[in-house]
Amino acid sequence: LPISRDYSFPSGHTAASFASVTALYLAGEKKMWKAALVLAVLIALSRLYLYVHYPTDIIGGVVFGSLSGYLGYKIVEWIQKKEQGRQHYAVCLILLLTTSAIQKIAAAKSNWIP
């Protein structure tokens, strides 16, 4: 890969992976969040290894992703309290929208789209 000269803050890959880890952890998935955390850390390290992000981009991605995962979880919780019958659809929809929004924000800030 050519070395990118256009770094973006925060790292979209890192943010999306840590949003997933946070949502899984808060949802009580005892085994899945641990595996997802390992993958998220490897994704973050790969962004540094490939010289496509600065360390501050990665830290920003971890913070932004974790906050997004928490926010997504709270929104799902709120929806589940309002509508008990449609909770599975709400969970899938919110997680999909959260990760999609993170990727679009990150892509808009950089000219390089993986």
ChimeraX commands (.cxc) that place a marker at each C-alpha (Angstrom):
marker #1 position 0.00,0.00,0.00 radius 0.5
marker #1 position 1.23,3.48,-0.74 radius 0.5
marker #1 position 1.81,5.65,2.30 radius 0.5
marker #1 position -1.13,7.99,2.70 radius 0.5
marker #1 position -0.41,11.69,3.03 radius 0.5
marker #1 position -3.99,12.53,4.03 radius 0.5
marker #1 position -4.66,11.30,7.56 radius 0.5
marker #1 position -8.11,11.61,9.06 radius 0.5
marker #1 position -9.35,12.04,12.60 radius 0.5
marker #1 position -10.79,9.85,13.99 radius 0.5
marker #1 position -9.97,6.48,12.49 radius 0.5
marker #1 position -13.25,5.16,11.06 radius 0.5
marker #1 position -12.15,1.53,11.14 radius 0.5
marker #1 position -11.16,1.80,14.79 radius 0.5
marker #1 position -14.33,3.72,15.71 radius 0.5
marker #1 position -16.61,1.16,14.04 radius 0.5
marker #1 position -14.85,-1.80,15.63 radius 0.5
marker #1 position -14.89,-0.30,19.13 radius 0.5
marker #1 position -18.55,0.72,18.74 radius 0.5
marker #1 position -19.31,-2.93,18.10 radius 0.5
marker #1 position -17.23,-4.08,21.08 radius 0.5
marker #1 position -18.96,-1.62,23.40 radius 0.5
marker #1 position -22.44,-2.58,22.19 radius 0.5
marker #1 position -21.68,-6.29,22.61 radius 0.5
marker #1 position -20.24,-5.74,26.09 radius 0.5
marker #1 position -23.21,-3.69,27.26 radius 0.5
marker #1 position -25.64,-6.20,25.76 radius 0.5
marker #1 position -24.12,-8.89,27.99 radius 0.5
marker #1 position -22.53,-11.02,25.29 radius 0.5
marker #1 position -19.95,-12.66,27.53 radius 0.5
marker #1 position -17.91,-14.47,24.87 radius 0.5
marker #1 position -18.48,-12.39,21.76 radius 0.5
marker #1 position -17.27,-9.06,23.15 radius 0.5
marker #1 position -13.90,-10.55,24.11 radius 0.5
marker #1 position -13.27,-11.87,20.61 radius 0.5
marker #1 position -14.50,-8.59,19.15 radius 0.5
marker #1 position -12.13,-6.68,21.45 radius 0.5
marker #1 position -9.16,-8.69,20.18 radius 0.5
marker #1 position -10.18,-7.95,16.59 radius 0.5
marker #1 position -10.75,-4.27,17.36 radius 0.5
marker #1 position -7.27,-3.93,18.88 radius 0.5
marker #1 position -5.75,-5.70,15.86 radius 0.5
marker #1 position -7.64,-3.35,13.53 radius 0.5
marker #1 position -6.37,-0.33,15.46 radius 0.5
marker #1 position -2.79,-1.62,15.37 radius 0.5
marker #1 position -3.05,-2.38,11.66 radius 0.5
marker #1 position -3.99,1.24,10.96 radius 0.5
marker #1 position -0.78,2.32,12.68 radius 0.5
marker #1 position 1.30,-0.39,11.03 radius 0.5
marker #1 position 0.12,0.62,7.56 radius 0.5
marker #1 position 0.87,4.30,8.31 radius 0.5
marker #1 position -2.66,5.40,7.44 radius 0.5
marker #1 position -3.31,7.03,10.83 radius 0.5
marker #1 position -1.48,8.82,13.59 radius 0.5
marker #1 position -1.77,7.44,17.15 radius 0.5
marker #1 position -4.10,10.31,18.07 radius 0.5
marker #1 position -6.42,9.25,15.23 radius 0.5
marker #1 position -6.58,5.77,16.74 radius 0.5
marker #1 position -7.21,7.08,20.26 radius 0.5
marker #1 position -9.92,9.35,18.89 radius 0.5
marker #1 position -11.45,6.37,17.08 radius 0.5
marker #1 position -11.49,4.32,20.30 radius 0.5
marker #1 position -13.15,7.14,22.25 radius 0.5
marker #1 position -15.63,8.07,19.51 radius 0.5
marker #1 position -16.47,4.44,18.80 radius 0.5
marker #1 position -16.96,3.55,22.44 radius 0.5
marker #1 position -19.21,6.56,22.99 radius 0.5
marker #1 position -21.18,5.70,19.86 radius 0.5
marker #1 position -21.60,2.10,21.02 radius 0.5
marker #1 position -22.80,3.31,24.41 radius 0.5
marker #1 position -25.21,5.78,22.83 radius 0.5
marker #1 position -26.52,3.11,20.47 radius 0.5
marker #1 position -27.05,0.73,23.38 radius 0.5
marker #1 position -28.96,3.37,25.35 radius 0.5
marker #1 position -31.15,4.16,22.34 radius 0.5
marker #1 position -31.94,0.47,21.91 radius 0.5
marker #1 position -32.75,0.22,25.63 radius 0.5
marker #1 position -35.12,3.17,25.35 radius 0.5
marker #1 position -36.85,1.69,22.29 radius 0.5
marker #1 position -37.21,-1.68,23.99 radius 0.5
marker #1 position -38.94,-0.08,26.95 radius 0.5
marker #1 position -41.37,1.70,24.63 radius 0.5
marker #1 position -42.14,-1.23,22.35 radius 0.5
marker #1 position -41.63,-4.66,23.88 radius 0.5
marker #1 position -42.79,-6.57,20.80 radius 0.5
marker #1 position -40.35,-5.18,18.24 radius 0.5
marker #1 position -37.10,-5.26,20.18 radius 0.5
marker #1 position -35.11,-7.52,17.85 radius 0.5
marker #1 position -35.76,-5.31,14.84 radius 0.5
marker #1 position -34.81,-2.20,16.81 radius 0.5
marker #1 position -31.51,-3.69,17.98 radius 0.5
marker #1 position -30.47,-4.64,14.47 radius 0.5
marker #1 position -31.55,-1.32,13.01 radius 0.5
marker #1 position -29.79,0.84,15.61 radius 0.5
marker #1 position -26.52,-1.13,15.45 radius 0.5
marker #1 position -26.57,-0.98,11.65 radius 0.5
marker #1 position -27.26,2.76,11.61 radius 0.5
marker #1 position -24.62,3.50,14.26 radius 0.5
marker #1 position -21.85,1.69,12.43 radius 0.5
marker #1 position -22.94,3.08,9.07 radius 0.5
marker #1 position -22.94,6.64,10.42 radius 0.5
marker #1 position -19.46,6.22,11.89 radius 0.5
marker #1 position -18.10,4.96,8.58 radius 0.5
marker #1 position -19.73,7.80,6.61 radius 0.5
marker #1 position -18.39,10.45,8.97 radius 0.5
marker #1 position -14.89,9.01,8.74 radius 0.5
marker #1 position -15.09,8.67,4.94 radius 0.5
marker #1 position -16.26,12.26,4.57 radius 0.5
marker #1 position -13.21,13.49,6.45 radius 0.5
marker #1 position -10.72,11.71,4.22 radius 0.5
marker #1 position -10.22,11.36,0.50 radius 0.5
marker #1 position -8.91,7.82,0.89 radius 0.5
marker #1 position -11.72,5.27,1.12 radius 0.5
marker #1 position -10.60,1.67,1.83 radius 0.5
marker link #1:1,2 radius 0.2
marker link #1:2,3 radius 0.2
marker link #1:3,4 radius 0.2
marker link #1:4,5 radius 0.2
marker link #1:5,6 radius 0.2
marker link #1:6,7 radius 0.2
marker link #1:7,8 radius 0.2
marker link #1:8,9 radius 0.2
marker link #1:9,10 radius 0.2
marker link #1:10,11 radius 0.2
marker link #1:11,12 radius 0.2
marker link #1:12,13 radius 0.2
marker link #1:13,14 radius 0.2
marker link #1:14,15 radius 0.2
marker link #1:15,16 radius 0.2
marker link #1:16,17 radius 0.2
marker link #1:17,18 radius 0.2
marker link #1:18,19 radius 0.2
marker link #1:19,20 radius 0.2
marker link #1:20,21 radius 0.2
marker link #1:21,22 radius 0.2
marker link #1:22,23 radius 0.2
marker link #1:23,24 radius 0.2
marker link #1:24,25 radius 0.2
marker link #1:25,26 radius 0.2
marker link #1:26,27 radius 0.2
marker link #1:27,28 radius 0.2
marker link #1:28,29 radius 0.2
marker link #1:29,30 radius 0.2
marker link #1:30,31 radius 0.2
marker link #1:31,32 radius 0.2
marker link #1:32,33 radius 0.2
marker link #1:33,34 radius 0.2
marker link #1:34,35 radius 0.2
marker link #1:35,36 radius 0.2
marker link #1:36,37 radius 0.2
marker link #1:37,38 radius 0.2
marker link #1:38,39 radius 0.2
marker link #1:39,40 radius 0.2
marker link #1:40,41 radius 0.2
marker link #1:41,42 radius 0.2
marker link #1:42,43 radius 0.2
marker link #1:43,44 radius 0.2
marker link #1:44,45 radius 0.2
marker link #1:45,46 radius 0.2
marker link #1:46,47 radius 0.2
marker link #1:47,48 radius 0.2
marker link #1:48,49 radius 0.2
marker link #1:49,50 radius 0.2
marker link #1:50,51 radius 0.2
marker link #1:51,52 radius 0.2
marker link #1:52,53 radius 0.2
marker link #1:53,54 radius 0.2
marker link #1:54,55 radius 0.2
marker link #1:55,56 radius 0.2
marker link #1:56,57 radius 0.2
marker link #1:57,58 radius 0.2
marker link #1:58,59 radius 0.2
marker link #1:59,60 radius 0.2
marker link #1:60,61 radius 0.2
marker link #1:61,62 radius 0.2
marker link #1:62,63 radius 0.2
marker link #1:63,64 radius 0.2
marker link #1:64,65 radius 0.2
marker link #1:65,66 radius 0.2
marker link #1:66,67 radius 0.2
marker link #1:67,68 radius 0.2
marker link #1:68,69 radius 0.2
marker link #1:69,70 radius 0.2
marker link #1:70,71 radius 0.2
marker link #1:71,72 radius 0.2
marker link #1:72,73 radius 0.2
marker link #1:73,74 radius 0.2
marker link #1:74,75 radius 0.2
marker link #1:75,76 radius 0.2
marker link #1:76,77 radius 0.2
marker link #1:77,78 radius 0.2
marker link #1:78,79 radius 0.2
marker link #1:79,80 radius 0.2
marker link #1:80,81 radius 0.2
marker link #1:81,82 radius 0.2
marker link #1:82,83 radius 0.2
marker link #1:83,84 radius 0.2
marker link #1:84,85 radius 0.2
marker link #1:85,86 radius 0.2
marker link #1:86,87 radius 0.2
marker link #1:87,88 radius 0.2
marker link #1:88,89 radius 0.2
marker link #1:89,90 radius 0.2
marker link #1:90,91 radius 0.2
marker link #1:91,92 radius 0.2
marker link #1:92,93 radius 0.2
marker link #1:93,94 radius 0.2
marker link #1:94,95 radius 0.2
marker link #1:95,96 radius 0.2
marker link #1:96,97 radius 0.2
marker link #1:97,98 radius 0.2
marker link #1:98,99 radius 0.2
marker link #1:99,100 radius 0.2
marker link #1:100,101 radius 0.2
marker link #1:101,102 radius 0.2
marker link #1:102,103 radius 0.2
marker link #1:103,104 radius 0.2
marker link #1:104,105 radius 0.2
marker link #1:105,106 radius 0.2
marker link #1:106,107 radius 0.2
marker link #1:107,108 radius 0.2
marker link #1:108,109 radius 0.2
marker link #1:109,110 radius 0.2
marker link #1:110,111 radius 0.2
marker link #1:111,112 radius 0.2
marker link #1:112,113 radius 0.2
marker link #1:113,114 radius 0.2
view
